[in-house]
Amino acid sequence: MAATPPQAILDAMLLLRARRYAEARAQLQAHLARTPASVQALWLLGGACQESGDLDAARAAFTQLLQLDPRWVPARVALGELLARAGQIDVAERTLRRALDDDPRFVRAALSLAQLLRHAGRTREALPITSAARTHSDDPDLLLEHALALRAWQRDTEALTLLQHVATAHPRHADAAHYLALALHGAGRHEEAIASARRALGLGLDDAETWGVLARALAAAHRFNEAEDVFRSALQRDPDALPLHDDYARLLWLRSGDLAHATAALDAALQRQPDSPALLALKAQLHGSAGDTHGAYALLARAAALPGADVQIEVAAATAALKDVPQRALDHARRAVQRAPQLAQETLIQALLVRSEYAEAAALLQRAQAARPNDQQLLALQATLWRVCGDARYRALYDYPSVVHAWTLDTPPGWTSLDAYLDDLRTTLRHLHDLHGHPPDQSLRGGSQTMGDLASHDDPVIRAFFDHAIVGPLDRHLAWLGRGDDPLRQRNNGRWRVHSAWSVQLRPQGFHVDHVHPDGWLSSACYIDLPDTLGIAPVDSAPDAAGDEAQRAGWIRFGAAPLPLTPPLPAEHYVRPEPGLLLLFPSYMWHGTVPFSGTRVRLTIAFDVVPG
């Protein structure tokens, strides 16, 4: 039969239940003066100190307890949590891992360790911990951490199913509603995400992060006025939150194309924090999108020189300086490589190419490609180096007749002809193009791009495109490419999946700057609607030696490197668009479009494919 606790312990427990923490603490300290080896008193004292805000005293009590009884797992978990709050992450992690080793079934240990890893940006490492713990617990907080770990591993469908389960089983759990909203938004189910975010707010989760989830879902659902209002509410709760400023300024820019309007809230934040590198870099991105390259570089150079500036800002400054001040670009790139070699490698290679320092660029490319042979940006830079140096290997990589091919879309079930389907697809896509400005970080100029991943859209006309219209052409394209040792064909296993997709609507005089798709393998351009002012040059005619592209207005072009090289590298290959044509090409291939005139728009769907 267990011994009855001393009266002092019982009195202290009653005081703790009544939240009279100071009195409980005094009672326990008096008892410990008489009985210093009382682990029960130390446990209660740690709790009393913690509840009253004296975290150092709480830590001392739990440490003393563990010296007396090292296997008191709740105390070790409490100590680990206090260490984490104090910023001693490494010690906290070791403490929590030992607690979990001592008692793998103690759910609080697994939960606290998973939360610590997530807050440290190591959510993927939490998956084995939450997987083991959930076999003997259905604690909702643990299940939420497990779902977040699944999302970190891009197991989004599993995560969404689990979050739906937790939110249904615990309808008053505000965090469950919040994370479900986040997952639904990521899955393209924006209206459901809006409902779940509003439910989280209704349950009392009144923080900037939840307001931000709601604002982003509203924007993705094209409820732009509401989204702007909610972004303002979010910024009232955290006026200096960079992700909120980023998405809010982006929305204002996309809706108006007005730089002053888009940066108004950002400028207010900069008045409070004039030396914030991140805010300056965000403003620079918007200036660059508006065509103010000099202003963009000035902001980035200022930001990069500030204490605490992220290395990404140095990289951005190097990129912004390439055209007008290439030596400064090289200086920025070298400083960035010293801080983060792999992150800044490609930028340094570009700066070296612009400065005609080909030997160093070649050595860097060799090392980088050994580590990342399928990096599409590196392949594009390798091709550029070979071309500018007259290396015959360039033509093997940019062999247009053998790697660029156009196919006609298949007519999806439910439509009598491809023309009938394109009519419906045209109408559907136009409803999605209700923004004015072009995305700040994309290649298009003078047009709009749909928000989110078009491949996850639930509209039946759009679903027919991805589920039927492109399937046959892609299968035929992989068969046409065949296998080989080159960077494109060696990854061809006959299977594919769409990595990301979007639609672009270019207005007259709009175009795409030359670019590549770093995250793809095969890239595409599918033509839905076209202006009546397309160029009329014969498809197989050679480009004009003087660079006059007037006869190819609205066409897609290949091979023009966007770097300010000496000599410049112009486009080598053009394809004339036609409605219903799906053009497929390697993601590493420089491509852009020629501006066009007239009054009609140029409407396309583009997507990247990776091996299945």
MILO-167966 format. One record per residue (C-alpha): x, y, z; residue in one letter. Coordinates in steps of 0.25 Angstrom, whole numbers, plus 2048, in hexadecimal, padded with zeros to 3 digits. Each point is the difference from the previous one (the first is absolute). Example, Ala and Ser with C-alpha at 12.3 -4.5 7.8 and 13.67 -1.06 7.14 Angstrom:
<sites>
8317EE81Fa
80680E7FEs
</sites>
This chain:
<sites>
800800800m
80680E7FCa
80480980Ba
7F780C802t
80780D7FCp
80580980Bp
7F580B804q
80A80B7FAa
7FF7F97F3i
7F17FF800l
7FE80E804d
8098057F5a
7F87F77F6m
7F4808805l
80680D7FEl
8057FC7F2l
7F27FC7FCr
7FB80E805a
80B8067F8r
80680680Cr
80E7FE7FBy
808809809a
7FA7FA80Ce
8027F27FBa
80F8037FDr
80280580Ea
7FA7F4806q
8087F67F7l
80D808803q
7FE7FF80Fa
7FD7F17FFh
80D7FE7F8l
80880780Aa
7FC7F580Ar
8007F57F5t
8098037F5p
7FF7F37F9a
7F18017FDs
7FF7FD7F1v
7F1803801q
80280D807a
80A8047F5l
7F67FC7F5w
7F5809806l
80A80B802l
8058007F2g
7F18017FBg
7FD80B80Aa
80D8087FBc
7FC7FD7F2q
7F2805801e
80480D807s
80A8037F5g
80D7FD808d
8067F77F5l
80E7FF806d
7FB7FC80Da
7F77F57F9a
80C7FB7F9r
8087FF80Ca
7F57F8807a
7FF7F67F5f
80F7FF7FFt
8017FD80Fq
7F57F67FFl
8077F87F5l
80D800808q
7F77F880Al
7F87F87F6d
8068007F2p
7F57F77FBr
7F480A803w
7FD8027F2v
7F580B802p
80B809807a
80A7FD7F4r
7F58047F6v
7FD80D808a
80E803801l
8027FE7F1g
7F480A7FDe
80680A809l
80E7FF7F9l
7F98027F3a
7F980C804r
80D806805a
8067FE7F2g
8097F4804q
7FC7F87F5i
80B7F57FFd
7FF7FD80Fv
7F1800800a
8007F67F4e
80A7F7808r
7F780180Ct
7F37FC7F9l
8077F57F8r
8047FA80Dr
7F2801806a
7FB7F97F4l
80A7F5801d
7FD7FE80Fd
7F17FF7FDd
7FC7FF7F1p
7F1800804r
80180D807f
7F98087F5v
80480E805r
80E7FD7FEa
7FD7FC7F1a
7F780C7FEl
80A80A806s
80C7FB7F8l
7F88007F3a
7FC80F803q
80E803803l
8057FB7F3l
7F58077F8r
80380D807h
80F7FE7FCa
7FC7FE7F2g
8037F1800r
7F17FB7FFt
8047F47F7r
8097FA80Ce
7F37FF808a
7F97F67F7l
8067F3807p
7FD80680Ei
7F28037FDt
7FE7F37F8s
8047F880Ca
7F980880Aa
7F28007F9r
8007F0800t
7FC80180Fh
7FA80E801s
7F58087F8d
80480D807d
7FB80B7F7p
80C809801d
8097F47FDl
7F87FC7F4l
80180F7FBl
80F7FF801e
8007F37F9h
7F88067F5a
80A80C7FFl
80B7F67FFa
7F97F97F5l
7FE80D7F8r
80F803802a
8037F37F9w
7F58047F5q
7F77F5804r
7F580A7FFd
7F47F77FDt
8037F880De
80280D808a
7F38067FBl
7F87F3803t
80680080El
7FD80F803l
7F27FE7FBq
7FE7F580Ah
80680880Cv
7F780C7FCa
7F47F7800t
8037F980Da
80480D807h
7F780B7FAp
80480980Br
80F7FF7FDh
80480D7FAa
80E7FB7FCd
7FA7F57F8a
7F78097F9a
80C8097FDh
8097F57FAy
7F47FA7F9l
7FE80E7F9a
80F8007FCl
7FF7F27FAa
7F38037F9l
80680C7FAh
80C7F87FBg
7F77F67FAa
7F980B7F8g
7F37FF808r
7FF80E803h
7F2802804e
8017F580Ae
80D806805a
7F980D802i
7F57F9808a
80A7F9809s
80980C802a
7F3808804r
7FD7F580Ar
80E801806a
7FE80F802l
7F27FD806g
8067F780Al
80980B805g
80D7FE7F8l
80180F7FDd
80F8007FBd
8068067F4a
8047F27FAe
7F17FB800t
7FB80E7FAw
80B7FE7F5g
7FB7F27FDv
7F28067FEl
80680B7F7a
8087F77F7r
7F47F77FEa
7F780B7FDl
80A8067F6a
8017F27FAa
7F17FF7FFa
80080D7F8h
7F980780Cr
80980C7FFf
7F980B807n
7FE7F780Ce
80F7FB7FFa
80580E801e
7F780380Cd
8057F3807v
80F8037FDf
7FE80E807r
7FA7F980Cs
80C7F6800a
80A80C7FFl
7F980780Cq
8037F4808r
80F7FF7FBd
80380D7F9p
80E7FB7FCd
7FD7F27FCa
8087FE7F3l
7F87F47FAp
7F4809802l
80680C7F9h
8057F77F5d
7F37FA7FDd
7F880D802y
8098097F7a
8007F57F6r
7F08007FFl
80080F7FFl
80A8007F5w
7F97F57F9l
7F2807801r
80580E7FCs
80E8007FAg
80380C808d
80D800807l
7FC80B80Aa
7F37FA804h
8077F2801a
80B805809t
7F8809809a
7FF7F780Ca
80E7FB7FEl
80580F800d
7F980280Ea
8077F3805a
80D8067FBl
7FE80D807q
7FF7F880Dr
80C7F77FCq
8088087F5p
80C7F6802d
7F87F37FEs
8087F87F5p
7F47F77FDa
7F680C7FEl
80A8077F7l
8017F47F8a
7F17FE7FFl
7FF80E7FBk
80B7FE7F6a
7F97F47FAq
7F48097FDl
80880B7FAh
8077F57F7g
7F27FB7FCs
7FC80E7FCa
80C8027F7g
80880980Ad
80D7F77FFt
80980C806h
7F780280Cg
7FF7F1802a
80F7FF800y
80280C809a
7F67FA80Bl
8077F27FFl
80E806801a
7FC80880Cr
7F97F4807a
80C7F77FDa
809809807a
7F880080Dl
8037F780Cp
7F87F3800g
7FD8017F1a
7FD7F27FBd
8097FA7F6v
7F48007F6q
80080F800i
80F8007FBe
7FC7F67F5v
7F48097FCa
80980C800a
80A7F87F7a
7F57FC7F6t
7FA80F800a
80E8057FDa
8037F77F4l
7FC8097F5k
80480E804d
80C7FD80Av
8067F27FDp
80C802809q
7F780480Cr
7F87F37FCa
80D7F8801l
80380680Dd
7F37FD806h
8007F27FBa
80E7FD806r
7FC80580Dr
7F37F8800a
8087F37FCv
80980280Cq
7F4800809r
7F87F57F9a
8087F97F5p
7F57F77FAq
7F580B801l
80880A7F8a
8077F87F7q
7F78027F4e
80080F802t
80F800800l
8017F87F3i
7F680A7F9q
80980C805a
80D7F97FBl
7F97FD7F2l
7FC80F7FFv
80F804804r
8057F67F5s
8087F880Be
7FD7F37FAy
80A7F7806a
7FC80380Ee
7F17FE7FCa
8037F37F9a
8077FB80Da
7F4804809l
7F67FA7F6l
8087F3800q
8007FF810r
7F1804800a
7FB7F77F6q
8087F4807a
7F780380Ca
7F38037F9r
8007FA7F2p
7F18027FDn
80080F804d
7F98077F5q
80680D802q
80E7FB800l
7FE7F87F3l
7FB80E7FAa
80D807805l
8087F47FBq
7FA8027F2a
80280F801t
80F7FE803l
8027F57F5w
7F98097F6r
80880D803v
80C7F87FFc
7FD7F97F3g
8007F2806d
7F97F57F8a
7FA7FA80Cr
7F680C800y
7F97FB7F4r
7FE7F2806a
7F980780Cl
7F880A7F8y
7FC7F67F4d
7F28077FDy
7FB7F67F6p
8027F4809s
7FB80680Ev
7F680A7FCv
7F37FB7FAh
7F18057FFa
7F47F7802w
7F18027FEt
7F87FF80Dl
7F77F3801d
7F1804800t
7FB7FC80Ep
7F47F7802p
7F3809801g
8048097F4w
7FD7FD7F1t
80C8077FBs
80D807805l
7FB80D7FBd
7F47FE809a
8087FD80Cy
80A80C7FDl
7F4809800d
7FC7FB80Ed
80E801805l
80280E7FBr
7F3805807t
8047F980Dt
80F805800l
7FB80E7FDr
7F880080Dh
80D7FD808l
80880C7F9h
7FA80B808d
80D806805l
80880B7F9h
80E800804g
80A7F57FDh
8067F880Bp
80C806806p
8097F47FFd
7FC7FA7F3q
8048027F1s
7F48067FAl
7FE80F7FEr
7F38077FBg
7F77F5805g
7FA7F880Bs
8027F2806q
7F77F7807t
8027FE80Fm
8037F3806g
8037F37FAd
7F67FF7F4l
8027F0800a
7F980080Ds
7F48087FBh
7F27F9802d
7F98067F4d
7FC7F57F7p
8058077F3v
80D802806i
8007F2806r
7FE7FA7F2a
80C8077FBf
8097F980Af
7F97F3801d
7FE7FE7F1h
80480A7F6a
80F800803i
8027F1804v
8017FB7F2g
80980B7FBp
8097FE80Cl
8017F17FEd
8038017F1r
80A80B803h
8087F780Al
7FF7F47F6a
80580A7F5w
80C805809l
8047F2803g
80C7FC80Ar
80E8057FFg
80C805808d
7FD80F7FEd
7FB80880Cp
7F17FF7FBl
7FF7F27FBr
8077F980Bq
7F580480Ar
7F57FB7F6n
7FA7F3807n
7F38027F7g
7F880580Cr
7FD80F804w
7F9809809r
7FC80E800v
80880880Ah
7F980D7FFs
7F78087F6a
7FB80E7FDw
7F98087F6s
80680D7FAv
7F880A7F8q
80980A7F9l
7FA80E7FCr
8058077F3p
80F803801q
8017F680Bg
80B7F5800f
8087F6808h
80E804803v
80A7F47FDd
8017F680Bh
8007F2804v
7F87F780Ah
80A7FC80Bp
7F67F6806d
7FB7F97F4g
8057F57F6w
7F78037F5l
7F980D7FEs
7F58047F7s
7F780B7FAa
7F27FC7FBc
7F980B7F8y
7F1802803i
7FD80E7FAd
8098087F7l
80080E7FAp
7FE8027F1d
80D8087FFt
8097F4801l
80D8007F7g
7FF7FA7F2i
80E7FB7FEa
8017F27FBp
8027F780Cv
80D7FA7FAd
80680D7FCs
80D804807a
80080C80Ap
80480D7FAd
80F803801a
7FD80E805a
7F77FB80Bg
7F38067FAd
7F57F7806e
7F48087FAa
7FC7F47F7q
7FF7F780Dr
7F7809809a
7FA7F880Bg
8097F37FDw
8077F980Ai
80F8007FFr
80C7F8805f
80F802802g
80180E804a
80880180Da
7FA80C808p
80E803806l
80780D7FAp
80B7F87FAl
80B8047F6t
7FD7FD7F5p
7F07FE803p
7FA7F37FDl
7F38027F8p
7F57F67FEa
8027F47F7e
7F37F97FEh
7F1805800y
7F37F9800v
7F38077FBr
7F57FD80Ap
7F27FA7FBe
7F47FE809p
8007F2806g
80F7FE7FEl
8087FA80Bl
80F8047FFl
8097F8809l
80F803802f
80B7FD80Ap
7FF80980Ds
80E8047FFy
7FE8077F2m
80080F800w
7F38057FAh
7F780C800g
7F68077F7t
80080B7F5v
7F780B803p
7F38027F7f
7F780B7FDs
7F18027FDg
7F47FF80At
7FF7F1804r
8077F880Bv
8097F47FFr
7FA7F680Al
8087F3803t
8027F580Bi
80E7FC804a
8057F5809f
80C7F9804d
8027F1800v
8097F7808v
8037F17FEp
7F47F8807g
</sites>
